[in-house]
Amino acid sequence: MASLKFLGRIIVAWVAALCVLVVVWSGTGWNRGEFPWIFTLAWFVGLLVALARGVTHLYRVRVIAGRVDAETVSNRQRRRVEVPYLADEAFAIVDEVIRELPNVHDVSGTRGGLQLRAIIRQQASDQPRRRARPQWQASLDRHTKISATITPTDGSSSVMFVCEPDSGAWTDWFNPDGGASLECVETLVRATTQRLSERRNRERADVRQTAMEKELTAAQLGLLQAQVEPHFLYNTLASAQELVRTDPARADRMLGHLIDYLRRSLPRTDGSLSTLGEELERSTAWLEIMRLRMGDRLTVHTDVPADALKVPMPSMMLQTLVENAIKHGLEPKPGGGGIWIRAGVDGSGLSLTVADDGMGFRSDGAGTGIGLKNLRERLRLMYGSAAAFSIGNNFPHGVAATITLPVTGVVEHA
């Protein structure tokens, strides 16, 4: 029924045009004879061409839409697409979709006005494999105008596509566009939907990749944390066993400090950061054990302001630097020496330095184990480029190692 109405509308329009032409002819001074047959022939040929294009239009509409009704047979098509992005992103997506259409020309848009316009030019030269059509037939082709308007909503956008011939609406009665507007608007909807689907797939893939990277980072941090073990444990227990026989009181103090150290070394089950104050208490307990073992050969100097004690930092990092200074700097040195723990907080973050006046950098490669390597890797995984670690000579003797951390805690990085 819709097809018959569409073809009937074309016939009515051409008959009405003939009647108007006859009336105009009769009202002029040229009506000395009958209505010229050449006009009648031209009218008849035009009607046949219009009906042929109407049949082609109906065929293409049925192929494209799968149905023929008042909505699909119209020469002027409108479609609305919901885009789950803000207006700027929606504008960029629509602009890419329109520019990828075949035979598109004169693409223009105003990002501030959230509008885009373009023209699809139907030209025989765009189809080189087809035989060139007659000029009169090519003149019947109507270019298709495209307009897209983006309307921002709450956290998303709505895009209205409008495709229509570039001639006046009155010409729709005489010259169907062959389904060009319907094909164009359906292509825009499909292309936009596909682009949105691809973007959502990429976003889901990025989320999965980020989750995998976080899991890998957590696993790496867990492995590195597990490797930061108190290597002195067996030596301390052996020393305590020896002192039990020779100096029970001293052995008791050593075991007390060992218990305090181990209690402070329990891993955090929630994965949260420690604080400089907590790490300093842990290292102090460890240094008390070392003072019982080394005696007067070890002196400890601490200079940490109160405002730095609550600054978050990863656990065991201070302990790593302290152990490294004792093991590789002071224990091998005849007569021992001193260790300094200094900290400061300013606008750039926390600066923590552990220095000693021991043996310094040794030519035998001592001090190149996994401790400092793990420290650097943990800093990289947790802070990226926001943290720094440096180690160098201490004047006049020994080594100084410094960690610089942001005061905001762990930094999210790719």
C-alpha positions, 0 to 999 in steps of 0.5 A, a space after each residue: 500500500 505504501 508503494 502504491 501511495 508513493 507512486 500515486 503521489 508522483 503521478 498526481 504531482 506530474 498531472 498537477 504540473 501539466 494542469 498548471 502548465 496548460 492553464 499558464 499556456 491558456 492565459 498567455 498570448 501564445 494560445 492561438 493553437 492547441 497545446 504544443 505536442 512537444 510539451 506534452 511529449 516532454 511531460 510524458 517522458 518526465 513522468 516516465 522517468 520519475 516513475 522509473 526513479 520511483 520504482 528504483 527508490 522503492 527497491 533500494 528502500 526495501 533493500 536498505 530498510 527491509 520495509 516500505 512505509 511512510 518513514 522509509 520512503 521519505 526523501 528526508 531522513 532523521 535519526 537520533 543516536 545516544 553517545 555515552 560521552 561528553 560533547 567534545 568526544 561525541 563531536 570528534 567521533 561524529 566528525 570522523 564518521 562523516 569524513 569517512 563517508 564515500 564521496 563526501 565533500 565540504 565538511 564543515 563544523 563548529 565545535 562551539 556550536 556542536 554542529 557538522 555539515 557535509 555534502 555527498 556528491 553523486 557524480 558519474 566520475 565517482 564510478 569509473 567502471 560504469 558507462 557515462 550517463 547522458 547529461 540529462 540523466 545526470 542532471 536529475 541526480 540530487 546531492 545529499 546534504 548531511 547535518 549532525 547536531 550534538 546535544 549535551 546531556 547529563 554525562 553523555 550526548 545525543 546526536 541527531 543526523 539529518 540527511 536530505 536532498 540539496 534541493 527544495 522540498 517541493 521537488 520531492 514530489 517529482 524526483 525521488 532521490 533513489 533512497 540516497 538519503 536513507 542509505 546515507 543516514 543508515 550508514 551514519 548510524 551504523 558507522 557511529 554505532 561501530 565506532 562506539 563499540 570499538 571505543 568501548 572494547 578498547 576501554 574494556 581492554 585498557 581496564 583489563 590491562 590496567 587490572 593485570 598490570 596492578 596485579 602484576 605490580 602487587 605480585 612483584 611488590 610482594 616478592 620484593 617484600 618477601 626478599 627483604 628478610 632480616 639476614 641477621 636473625 640467625 647471627 642474633 640468635 647465635 649471639 644470644 645463645 652464647 650470651 646466655 652462658 656468659 652474660 645472661 642479662 645482656 642476652 635478655 636485653 638482646 632477646 627483648 630488642 629482637 622480639 620488639 624488632 620482629 613485632 614491628 616487622 610483621 607484614 601489613 595485611 591491608 597493603 597500606 603504607 607504613 610511616 617514617 616514625 614506625 620505620 624509625 622505631 623498627 630500625 632503632 630496635 635493630 640498631 640496639 641489637 647491633 649495639 649489643 653485638 658490636 659494643 662501643 664499635 657502633 654509635 647511632 645519631 638520629 636527626 628526624 623532626 617531629 613533622 616527618 614522623 607521620 609521613 607515609 613511606 614503604 616498609 623496610 626501606 629505611 631498614 634496608 639502608 641501615 642494614 647496608 650501612 652496618 654490614 658493608 660499612 661499619 662491621 668490616 671497619 676496625 674500630 667500627 664507627 657511626 651511623 646517621 639517620 636524617 630526614 626532612 620534609 619540604 614542598 617537594 616531599 620527604 628526604 631521608 638519608 642514611 650515612 656512615 663513616 665506614 669503609 666506603 665503596 669497596 673494590 671487592 664489590 661488597 654491597 652490590 646484593 639484592 637489597 639496594 636493587 629491590 629498593 630501587 625496583 619497589 620505588 619504581 613500581 610504587 611511585 614511578 618517576 615521582 621518587 628518587 634514590 641516590 647513593 654516593 661517598 660521604 665526606 670524609 669517609 663512608 657512604 651516604 644514601 638518600 631516598 626522596 618520596 612524595 608526601 602524598 603516598 603511592 602515585 598512580 602511574 601507567 
